[in-house]
Amino acid sequence: MQDTPMLRGLNALRDAWLEASADRSRRLLVWRLPAAASRLLAAFFEMQRNDAGRDTPDYFLRIDTAYELGFRYSRQVKQDLLDRYLASQDDLRAQQVPLGWRGPHEAHPDSAHGVVQVLESFIDHHGEHLRLLAAVLEPERCVPGEGFERWVDAALAAGPGARLRLVLVDTEEDPRWQSLLDRHGALARVVSAPVDMFGIARDTAAQSGGRGPEVLYRQLLADLMLLLERGSPSQVVARAGRAQGLAQRHGWQDQQSVVQMMVAGAWLKHGDHGQAINSYRQARSAAEGARMSGNPAAPELVMQSWFGEAGCWLAAKQPERAAQTYLQASTSAASIPHPMFALEGQRMAGWCQLQAGQREAARTQLLEAIRIAKPLAPADRKATTLPQALWDLLQLQDARRCESLQQVASDYLQASTGLLEKADAQGRALGPQPPRPALDAIDAELDSTLERGFHRAQQERERLIQGGDEFFRKIVAVGRDFLDPGWNGLPAIEHPLDHDIPVWSEPPAMQPLPDPSGLLQPPVAARAGTTVTGVAVA
């Protein structure tokens, strides 16, 4: 395989793994790398699953099952393992791996102990094809609290064998599993490697092969990315000057815009808003030139420069100037057309006007944001910031009522978390071999109690909504028309069992609301865009 900077990074991960896993006393290994290296680590795990790239004697089994309760997590992990094994039968045959692993069955309880037993049974059956089984536990989400850590505690207490390693992943910036390492010092250790993703990017550009201005330009961009992270603005400007000169000589106006936005980012990072604004304007000038030449990327670069400048004005605590610039960003997005960003520009203009105390101007811009959403498909609306625009309007109209709506959600979340923690504790109290009927009883009681709490929260939110004035209720009606028939503000309160309205255990709390169609009509006089020009003085 050809030697590349990326491959050298993967080799560093391999060497770190082999060194850490060679310690036979360890059962819990925590990968801890810079956050920027997360994709490289994912690539390393994936390589070990394929014969073509595998360069360790171990099998990495990535488990991303969501964690809610210990016994539910255990049950789902076992099922996921069986499903994946059955789905991989053809691949295993192609690799001449004998089939026949029985998988989880009734003898394996819904507990961390049961999961460890299942993993051990996999090792027993397929042991000749691997040195170690590394079970990489990466829940796609975890409920608040320490439930998942307690599950790992229980898994280690189950006594994993010499060929099983439980693997977790955190980062140098957020060492979230340090408490587990502290508690299990004799069984656990960190796996780290000297991986520098910025250095890899720079070396990749330098070794990309070929000759000519394109190769040099890639190298300069890699240097700029490194300097943005670790250098000073003056260093970024100096290196950007070389990249700009190269792009100018070869007529790459779109790249001139890209480089200027990188310079703007450097100034903004170090708090010089005026320099950042001027850099965004220079980026826009280059992007406009590229658009005149027919460059297909240019319209989005123009839009990005407007959003970037607007963010600078906001950071400089000049919300009215920010609002004007966000309107330009919205107009630019609409010309592409890009409805998502057109809506966001209008929304941010309204939000900035609200920060400046211009309530009616804020209302005008926020209403325009929801009008932009009208022609979009329902699924597309949910991908925009429309929910936030509606919420901004509700807060503008009745801030205290919105605080009460938020408090209902907060109380519901707190109560639900407490119920989950109680059920988790009840499951743990049954020991490593919990009887299934007892778990089913805990499950049923939990679901019933969560649903009752959900319906109480829905009823209280509806009472608050119906007590609002006509404009307030019309905005909620827009949310129900455009987003969800049960929309009742932010944060959203989802059904605890993910049930659709037709199968809720109680009738929906929603009551009739006034017709909001008048709010969705365009204003009598169309807004004229305000052009922001001149030298920035932040």
Secondary structure, DSSP 8 states (H G I E B T S, - for coil): ----HHHHHHHHHHHHHHHHHT-TT--EEEEEE-GGGHHHHHHHHHHTTSTTT--SS-EEEEE---BSSHHHHHHHHHHHHHHHHHHTHHHHHHTT-------S-TTS-SSHHHHHHHHHHHHHHHGGG-S-EEEEE--S-B-SSSHHHHHHHHHHHT---TTEEEEEEEESS--TTHHHHHHTTTTEEEE-----HHHHHHHHHHTS---SHHHHHHHHHHHHHHHHHHS-HHHHHHHHHHHHHHHHHTT-HHHHHHHHHHHHHHHHHTT-HHHHHHHHHHHHHHHHHHHHTT-TTHHHHHHHHHHHHHHHHHHTT-HHHHHHHHHHHHHHHHTTT-HHHHHHHHHHHHHHHHHTT-HHHHHHHHHHHHHHHTTS-HHHHHTTTHHHHHHHHHHHH-HHHHHHHHHHHHHHHHHHHHHHHHHHHHHHHT-SS--HHHHHHHHHHHHHHHHHHHHHHHHHHHHHHHTS-HHHHHHHHHHHHHT-TT---SS----TT---GGG-SS----------GGGGS--SS--------S----
